[in-house]
Structures are given as structure tokens and as C-alpha cells.
Amino acid sequence: MNEAIISNWNNSVTNDNIIYHLGDFGFGTKEELKQIFNRLNGQKYLIMGNHDKKLGRNYYLELGFIEVYRKKCLLDNYILTHEPINVDKDKINLYGHIHNSDIDPIFDDPNHLCICLERTSYKPLLLMSKNNGFICKWKNRHHSILHKMVFK
């Protein structure tokens, strides 16, 4: 599975792209994680997931992440987290923690979008792409509210 994820990543991401990884970077030894990290394109930022805490923030900074956030990262109208959190009406929480393709009924609303690999066909989500099918489906489900928010 690692090879497919690395291939999907590098087919979508150039070294100039900024990447926000929403946690649970990988499983394996420190050396295995280093080898995977070094093969991935992009300028990488990490929002720590529950499985990342064992190695700690400093390990991921030493690995090469530009910044490592313990809980959340604010990016325009987006709040990037590992686990879903409650957000203001004018914000959108992008999170990854769920690890399945089902829609989480608790957070199925216009202010939350789970973008774990299982939901994005194991490919990075190009957030700023207007033709992103994954975001378009989500927007269509919540159109009446979203038109007042960031997706105009």
C-alpha cells in the first residue's frame, strides 16, 4: 500500500506544492518513515494525528516537515485538524482521522469535510482546484449553506 500512496502523491504533487498532512503520517520504524518521507514531493506540513504522538513533534521536525502542529492549523477559512472539531459557521474543518469511506453522521454538515486517504482514493486532495470532484460532491450536498461561505 505504501508504494501506491507514494506513487499517487508524487503524480499529484510537485516539489513547489505546499502539502498539509492531516496526521497519522505512517507506521513503521523511524528509518522506514524517513525513507518514505524522503520520497515524497512537496513542502510538507504536519498536523499531528493520534498515531504520530508516540514519536513526538521534534522527530517530525527533524524528519523534514517545515512545521508540525499539535492540534490544528488555520488556513484562510479552513481549520485543518486530525480529528474533527466544532468550528464557527464561517469556517470549514478539514480532517482525516476517520479512516473509512463512510460519511460520519455527526460531522456531515457544510462545516466539516473528512479527507482521509480512504475517502480520496489514496490521493492527495488539491484543495485549491475548482474542478476537484471530491469537493464538488461535498459542495452539492451542502450547497444552500456553502454559497454563503468560502466556495463562491
VENFENUR-V985347 format. One record per helix or strand of 2 or more residues. SS is the DSSP state (helix for helix, strand for strand). FROM is the first residue (numbers start at 1). TO is the last residue. Records with the same first field share a line. If there is no record, write none. Layout:
SS = FROM-TO ; FROM-TO
//
This chain:
helix = 2-12 ; 30-39 ; 57-63 ; 105-107 ; 117-119 ; 133-141 ; 143-146
strand = 18-21 ; 43-47 ; 67-69 ; 72-75 ; 78-81 ; 92-95 ; 112-114
//
